[in-house]
Amino acid sequence: MNISSNLSSIQAHQTMMNTNANNIANVNTSGFVPSDTRISSNEGSVSANTRKSDNTGSTTSQVNLAKEIPDQIIAQDATEVNVTAIKTQDEMLGSLLDIKA
């Protein structure tokens, strides 16, 4: 895995976190239809696709906190893993440069 794929994953999971945060912020908004973000991997990069969820016609908020909270945890953990991978790659490159010098 290279740094650019780690960065694209961090950006995709940031999009997911932003979408979930907006949904959670509108949990008490009447008639609010939440958005849903899907993360996909294609040829070394990760992308996020966000779409509105299906409208059930309810006059209350359609946000499901049982889905939103675990999604936030997943996005946070994925970001931590990618940051750790970037730090490790940076340390390895630094060690190689020290050896070469």
C-alpha positions as CSV (number, residue, x, y, z in Angstrom):
1,M,0.0,0.0,0.0
2,N,1.3,3.4,-0.8
3,I,0.8,6.8,0.8
4,S,-1.7,8.0,-1.9
5,S,-4.0,5.1,-1.2
6,N,-3.8,5.8,2.5
7,L,-4.7,9.4,1.8
8,S,-7.6,8.6,-0.4
9,S,-8.9,6.2,2.3
10,I,-8.6,9.0,4.9
11,Q,-10.5,11.4,2.6
12,A,-13.2,8.9,1.9
13,H,-13.7,8.1,5.6
14,Q,-13.8,11.8,6.4
15,T,-16.6,12.2,3.9
16,M,-18.4,9.3,5.7
17,M,-17.8,11.0,9.1
18,N,-19.2,14.3,7.8
19,T,-22.3,12.7,6.4
20,N,-22.9,10.8,9.6
21,A,-22.3,13.9,11.7
22,N,-24.9,15.8,9.7
23,N,-27.4,12.9,10.1
24,I,-26.8,12.8,13.9
25,A,-27.1,16.6,14.1
26,N,-30.6,16.4,12.4
27,V,-31.9,13.5,14.5
28,N,-34.6,15.8,15.9
29,T,-35.4,17.6,12.7
30,S,-38.9,16.8,11.5
31,G,-39.1,15.0,8.2
32,F,-35.3,14.8,7.8
33,V,-34.1,12.2,5.3
34,P,-30.5,11.1,6.1
35,S,-27.8,10.5,3.6
36,D,-25.8,7.3,3.4
37,T,-22.1,7.0,2.4
38,R,-20.6,3.8,0.8
39,I,-16.9,3.3,0.8
40,S,-15.4,1.5,-2.2
41,S,-12.0,0.5,-3.3
42,N,-10.9,0.5,-6.9
43,E,-7.4,0.0,-8.3
44,G,-5.3,1.3,-5.4
45,S,-7.6,4.2,-4.3
46,V,-10.6,4.4,-2.0
47,S,-13.6,6.6,-2.7
48,A,-16.8,7.6,-1.0
49,N,-20.2,7.7,-2.6
50,T,-22.9,9.6,-0.8
51,R,-26.6,9.4,-1.6
52,K,-29.9,10.3,0.1
53,S,-31.6,7.4,1.9
54,D,-35.0,6.3,0.8
55,N,-37.7,8.6,2.0
56,T,-40.3,6.7,4.0
57,G,-42.7,9.7,4.1
58,S,-42.4,9.9,7.9
59,T,-43.0,13.3,9.4
60,T,-40.3,12.6,12.1
61,S,-36.6,12.3,11.5
62,Q,-35.6,9.1,9.7
63,V,-32.1,9.0,11.3
64,N,-31.3,5.6,12.8
65,L,-28.7,6.2,15.6
66,A,-28.2,2.4,15.8
67,K,-26.6,2.7,12.3
68,E,-25.0,6.2,12.6
69,I,-22.9,5.6,15.8
70,P,-21.2,2.4,14.7
71,D,-20.5,4.0,11.3
72,Q,-18.7,6.8,13.1
73,I,-16.6,4.3,15.0
74,I,-15.7,2.4,11.8
75,A,-14.7,5.7,10.1
76,Q,-12.6,6.7,13.1
77,D,-10.8,3.3,13.3
78,A,-10.1,3.3,9.5
79,T,-8.6,6.8,9.7
80,E,-6.4,5.7,12.7
81,V,-5.2,2.7,10.8
82,N,-4.3,4.7,7.7
83,V,-2.5,7.4,9.7
84,T,-0.5,4.7,11.5
85,A,0.5,3.2,8.1
86,I,1.6,6.7,6.8
87,K,3.7,7.2,10.0
88,T,5.3,3.8,9.6
89,Q,6.1,4.5,5.9
90,D,7.6,7.8,6.9
91,E,9.7,6.2,9.6
92,M,10.9,3.5,7.2
93,L,11.9,6.1,4.6
94,G,13.7,8.1,7.3
95,S,15.6,5.0,8.3
96,L,16.6,4.2,4.7
97,L,17.8,7.8,4.2
98,D,19.8,7.6,7.4
99,I,21.4,4.3,6.3
100,K,22.2,5.8,2.9
101,A,23.8,8.9,4.4
